[in-house]
Amino acid sequence: MNKKLIINQENLKGVLVDMTSEEISQKEQDAAKAIIDANAETANTNKKASGKQKLKDLGLDDDEIKALTGA
């Protein structure tokens, strides 16, 4: 839906209007960036878990891992 709700003193219930092409473009860019950011966060979380598991596989316990990584 490429509409936006404008609420002001004259229209307290709001008026639904079409978005400009610039607003639509910005909305699409923002959505793409949100997906990229979410994917990067997921990848980072997975890398941390993988690294911790590798340290456990080497025989370190949770306290030793925490001392090394601070987490």
Residue frames as a rotation matrix with the C-alpha (Angstrom) as fourth column:
MET 1
0.589 0.808 0.000 0.00
0.808 -0.589 0.000 0.00
0.000 0.000 -1.000 0.00
ASN 2
-0.524 -0.803 0.283 1.56
0.815 -0.569 -0.104 3.27
0.245 0.177 0.953 -1.07
LYS 3
0.399 0.674 0.622 -0.54
0.244 -0.732 0.637 5.58
0.884 -0.103 -0.456 1.03
LYS 4
-0.753 -0.556 -0.351 0.23
0.503 -0.143 -0.852 7.60
0.423 -0.819 0.387 4.14
LEU 5
0.376 0.874 -0.309 -1.96
0.861 -0.206 0.466 9.01
0.344 -0.441 -0.829 6.87
ILE 6
-0.674 -0.525 0.520 -1.62
0.324 -0.842 -0.430 12.73
0.664 -0.121 0.738 7.53
ILE 7
0.335 0.724 -0.603 -3.00
0.909 -0.079 0.410 14.03
0.249 -0.685 -0.684 10.81
ASN 8
-0.780 -0.536 0.322 -3.02
0.434 -0.835 -0.339 17.74
0.451 -0.125 0.884 11.59
GLN 9
-0.863 0.425 -0.275 -5.12
0.016 -0.519 -0.854 20.41
-0.506 -0.742 0.441 13.32
GLU 10
-0.425 0.725 -0.542 -7.56
-0.897 -0.416 0.147 20.61
-0.119 0.549 0.828 10.42
ASN 11
0.301 0.463 -0.834 -7.91
-0.590 0.777 0.218 16.82
0.749 0.427 0.507 10.06
LEU 12
-0.132 -0.356 0.925 -7.70
-0.984 0.161 -0.079 15.27
-0.121 -0.921 -0.371 13.50
LYS 13
0.647 0.393 0.653 -9.02
-0.322 0.918 -0.232 11.96
-0.691 -0.061 0.721 12.17
GLY 14
-0.372 -0.904 0.210 -6.41
-0.059 0.249 0.967 12.02
-0.926 0.347 -0.146 9.43
VAL 15
0.648 0.451 -0.614 -6.43
-0.634 -0.128 -0.763 12.01
-0.422 0.884 0.203 5.66
LEU 16
0.226 -0.525 0.820 -5.13
0.361 0.827 0.430 9.12
-0.904 0.199 0.377 3.59
VAL 17
0.678 -0.077 -0.731 -3.04
-0.608 -0.618 -0.499 10.37
-0.413 0.783 -0.466 0.65
ASP 18
0.917 -0.397 0.035 -0.85
0.323 0.688 -0.650 8.79
0.234 0.607 0.759 -2.01
MET 19
0.406 -0.871 -0.275 2.88
0.309 -0.153 0.939 8.70
-0.860 -0.466 0.207 -1.33
THR 20
0.628 -0.303 -0.717 5.21
-0.725 -0.565 -0.395 10.49
-0.285 0.768 -0.574 -3.73
SER 21
0.828 -0.378 -0.413 7.61
-0.006 0.732 -0.681 8.48
0.560 0.567 0.604 -5.86
GLU 22
-0.171 -0.923 0.345 10.45
-0.471 -0.231 -0.851 9.73
0.865 -0.308 -0.395 -3.64
GLU 23
-0.040 0.238 0.971 8.65
-0.992 0.108 -0.068 8.50
-0.121 -0.965 0.231 -0.51
ILE 24
0.925 0.379 0.005 7.98
-0.370 0.906 -0.207 5.12
-0.083 0.190 0.978 -2.11
SER 25
0.461 -0.839 -0.287 11.63
-0.064 0.291 -0.954 4.84
0.885 0.459 0.080 -3.11
GLN 26
-0.351 -0.588 0.729 12.76
-0.758 -0.278 -0.590 5.72
0.550 -0.760 -0.348 0.43
LYS 27
0.403 0.599 0.692 10.32
-0.871 0.483 0.089 3.22
-0.281 -0.639 0.716 1.90
GLU 28
0.951 -0.075 -0.299 11.74
-0.086 0.865 -0.494 0.47
0.296 0.495 0.817 -0.35
GLN 29
0.051 -0.997 0.059 15.32
-0.226 -0.069 -0.972 1.43
0.973 0.036 -0.229 0.54
ASP 30
-0.205 -0.060 0.977 14.48
-0.962 -0.168 -0.213 1.39
0.177 -0.984 -0.023 4.25
ALA 31
0.769 0.554 0.320 12.87
-0.593 0.805 0.032 -2.04
-0.240 -0.214 0.947 3.94
ALA 32
0.721 -0.578 -0.381 15.89
0.047 0.590 -0.806 -3.42
0.691 0.563 0.453 2.06
LYS 33
-0.239 -0.847 0.475 18.27
-0.513 -0.305 -0.802 -2.00
0.824 -0.436 -0.362 4.67
ALA 34
0.172 0.386 0.906 16.21
-0.978 0.177 0.111 -3.55
-0.117 -0.905 0.408 7.48
ILE 35
0.981 0.174 -0.087 16.50
-0.189 0.959 -0.213 -6.95
0.046 0.225 0.973 5.82
ILE 36
0.333 -0.936 -0.116 20.26
0.017 0.129 -0.992 -6.54
0.943 0.328 0.059 5.33
ASP 37
-0.259 -0.408 0.875 20.70
-0.812 -0.398 -0.426 -5.47
0.522 -0.822 -0.228 8.96
ALA 38
0.551 0.547 0.630 18.62
-0.795 0.573 0.199 -8.40
-0.252 -0.611 0.751 10.24
ASN 39
0.921 -0.251 -0.298 20.63
0.054 0.840 -0.540 -10.85
0.385 0.481 0.787 8.12
ALA 40
-0.007 -0.975 0.223 23.91
-0.231 -0.215 -0.949 -9.40
0.973 -0.058 -0.224 9.37
GLU 41
-0.075 0.049 0.996 22.75
-0.988 -0.136 -0.068 -9.69
0.132 -0.989 0.059 12.98
THR 42
0.873 0.433 0.225 21.71
-0.452 0.891 0.036 -13.30
-0.185 -0.133 0.974 12.44
ALA 43
0.642 -0.709 -0.292 25.05
0.121 0.470 -0.874 -14.10
0.757 0.525 0.388 10.80
ASN 44
-0.213 -0.733 0.646 26.91
-0.600 -0.424 -0.678 -12.50
0.771 -0.532 -0.349 13.71
THR 45
0.285 0.416 0.863 24.89
-0.940 0.296 0.168 -14.48
-0.186 -0.860 0.476 16.25
ASN 46
0.989 0.095 -0.111 25.56
-0.124 0.947 -0.295 -17.69
0.077 0.306 0.949 14.35
LYS 47
0.291 -0.955 -0.062 29.30
-0.061 0.046 -0.997 -16.97
0.955 0.294 -0.044 14.19
LYS 48
-0.189 -0.315 0.930 29.43
-0.913 -0.293 -0.285 -16.37
0.362 -0.903 -0.232 17.95
ALA 49
0.633 0.501 0.590 27.62
-0.687 0.716 0.129 -19.64
-0.358 -0.487 0.797 18.63
SER 50
0.898 -0.344 -0.275 29.88
0.055 0.706 -0.706 -21.49
0.437 0.619 0.653 16.21
GLY 51
-0.002 -0.950 0.312 33.02
-0.384 -0.288 -0.877 -20.03
0.923 -0.122 -0.364 17.79
LYS 52
0.001 0.079 0.997 31.82
-1.000 0.026 -0.001 -20.93
-0.026 -0.997 0.079 21.28
GLN 53
0.904 0.372 0.209 31.08
-0.363 0.928 -0.082 -24.48
-0.225 -0.002 0.974 20.16
LYS 54
0.596 -0.760 -0.257 34.55
0.015 0.331 -0.943 -24.79
0.803 0.559 0.209 18.62
LEU 55
-0.256 -0.677 0.690 36.11
-0.745 -0.316 -0.587 -23.70
0.615 -0.665 -0.424 21.92
LYS 56
0.367 0.460 0.808 33.97
-0.858 0.504 0.102 -26.29
-0.360 -0.731 0.580 23.74
ASP 57
0.971 -0.017 -0.238 35.10
-0.115 0.839 -0.532 -28.91
0.209 0.544 0.813 21.24
LEU 58
0.116 -0.993 0.022 38.69
-0.238 -0.049 -0.970 -28.06
0.964 0.107 -0.242 22.20
GLY 59
-0.106 -0.095 -0.990 37.81
0.735 0.664 -0.142 -28.89
0.670 -0.742 0.000 25.80
LEU 60
-0.922 -0.193 0.336 37.21
-0.041 -0.814 -0.580 -25.46
0.386 -0.548 0.742 27.33
ASP 61
-0.353 0.841 -0.410 34.37
0.932 0.278 -0.231 -25.07
-0.080 -0.464 -0.882 29.81
ASP 62
0.488 0.692 0.531 31.92
0.740 -0.651 0.168 -22.17
0.462 0.312 -0.830 29.95
ASP 63
0.834 -0.205 -0.512 33.93
0.271 -0.656 0.704 -20.28
-0.481 -0.726 -0.492 32.57
GLU 64
-0.214 -0.972 0.102 37.12
0.522 -0.025 0.853 -20.53
-0.826 0.235 0.512 30.52
ILE 65
-0.254 0.212 0.944 35.29
0.939 -0.181 0.293 -19.39
0.233 0.960 -0.153 27.38
LYS 66
0.801 0.596 0.046 33.80
0.556 -0.771 0.310 -16.47
0.220 -0.223 -0.950 29.26
ALA 67
0.492 -0.703 -0.514 37.24
0.287 -0.427 0.858 -15.49
-0.822 -0.569 -0.009 30.57
LEU 68
-0.484 -0.717 0.502 38.65
0.684 0.047 0.728 -15.56
-0.546 0.695 0.468 27.04
THR 69
-0.456 0.380 0.805 35.81
0.769 -0.287 0.571 -13.84
0.448 0.879 -0.161 25.21
GLY 70
-0.993 0.110 -0.032 34.24
-0.072 -0.820 -0.567 -11.70
-0.089 -0.561 0.823 27.90
ALA 71
-0.292 0.944 -0.153 30.84
-0.898 -0.216 0.384 -13.10
0.330 0.250 0.910 27.03
